[in-house]
Amino acid sequence: MADVIQGPLHVLRPFSKEEGMLASYRSPAAAGYPEWSRKGTDRIPAFGIEYVGYIYNKELVKPADVPKRYEDLADPKWKN
C-alpha cells in the first residue's frame, strides 16, 4: 500500500481508473503547473520535474567537449 507513487506513464497506466487501483486526487500544487499538464486524468498527472546531473570521465572527455545541454548528448560522437 502507498499514498503516492511516481513512475513513467507506461508503468502507471495499469494502475489507472479502469483497473480500479488509483483513487482520484487533484493536488493543490497542480494549480501552479502549466495548463497542458492539468488536462486528462485526475489519477495520473502528466507533469513532473526531474533534475539531471552529468557525470563524465575527465580522462576521456576534453573540457571543450563536455556537453553543456541535455541535447548535446544526442551528438553521434558519444555513440559507443
C-alpha positions as CSV (number, residue, x, y, z in Angstrom):
1,M,0.0,0.0,0.0
2,A,1.2,3.5,-0.8
3,D,-0.2,7.0,-0.5
4,V,1.8,8.3,-3.5
5,I,3.6,6.6,-6.4
6,Q,5.8,8.0,-9.1
7,G,7.0,6.5,-12.3
8,P,6.9,6.6,-16.1
9,L,3.4,6.7,-17.7
10,H,3.7,3.3,-19.2
11,V,4.3,1.8,-15.8
12,L,1.5,3.7,-14.1
13,R,-1.2,3.0,-16.7
14,P,-2.0,-0.5,-15.4
15,F,-3.0,1.2,-12.1
16,S,-5.4,3.5,-13.9
17,K,-9.1,4.1,-13.2
18,E,-10.0,1.2,-15.5
19,E,-8.1,-1.2,-13.2
20,G,-9.6,0.5,-10.1
21,M,-6.3,0.8,-8.2
22,L,-5.9,4.5,-8.0
23,A,-8.1,7.0,-6.2
24,S,-8.9,10.4,-7.7
25,Y,-6.8,13.2,-6.3
26,R,-6.1,16.7,-7.6
27,S,-3.1,18.2,-5.7
28,P,-3.4,21.9,-4.8
29,A,0.1,22.3,-6.1
30,A,-1.1,21.4,-9.6
31,A,-2.7,24.9,-9.8
32,G,0.8,26.2,-10.5
33,Y,1.6,23.6,-13.2
34,P,1.3,24.5,-16.9
35,E,-2.2,24.3,-18.3
36,W,-1.3,21.3,-20.6
37,S,-0.3,19.3,-17.6
38,R,-3.7,19.6,-16.0
39,K,-5.7,18.0,-18.8
40,G,-6.7,14.4,-18.8
41,T,-6.9,12.1,-15.9
42,D,-7.1,13.1,-12.2
43,R,-5.3,9.9,-11.3
44,I,-2.0,10.3,-13.3
45,P,-0.7,13.8,-13.7
46,A,1.2,14.3,-16.9
47,F,3.9,16.6,-15.4
48,G,6.9,16.4,-13.3
49,I,10.4,17.9,-13.0
50,E,13.4,15.7,-12.9
51,Y,16.9,17.0,-12.5
52,V,19.7,15.5,-14.5
53,G,23.4,15.6,-13.5
54,Y,26.1,14.9,-16.0
55,I,28.9,12.6,-14.9
56,Y,31.9,12.1,-17.2
57,N,35.4,10.8,-17.2
58,K,37.8,13.7,-17.3
59,E,40.5,11.5,-18.6
60,L,38.3,10.6,-21.7
61,V,36.4,13.8,-22.4
62,K,38.2,17.0,-23.1
63,P,37.0,20.2,-21.3
64,A,36.0,21.7,-24.7
65,D,33.8,18.6,-25.5
66,V,31.9,18.4,-22.2
67,P,28.1,18.6,-23.1
68,K,26.6,21.9,-22.0
69,R,22.9,21.0,-22.7
70,Y,20.9,17.8,-22.5
71,E,20.5,17.9,-26.3
72,D,24.3,17.8,-26.7
73,L,24.2,14.1,-25.6
74,A,22.5,13.3,-29.0
75,D,25.7,14.1,-30.8
76,P,26.8,11.0,-32.7
77,K,30.3,11.4,-31.3
78,W,29.0,10.0,-28.0
79,K,27.8,6.7,-29.6
80,N,29.7,3.7,-28.0
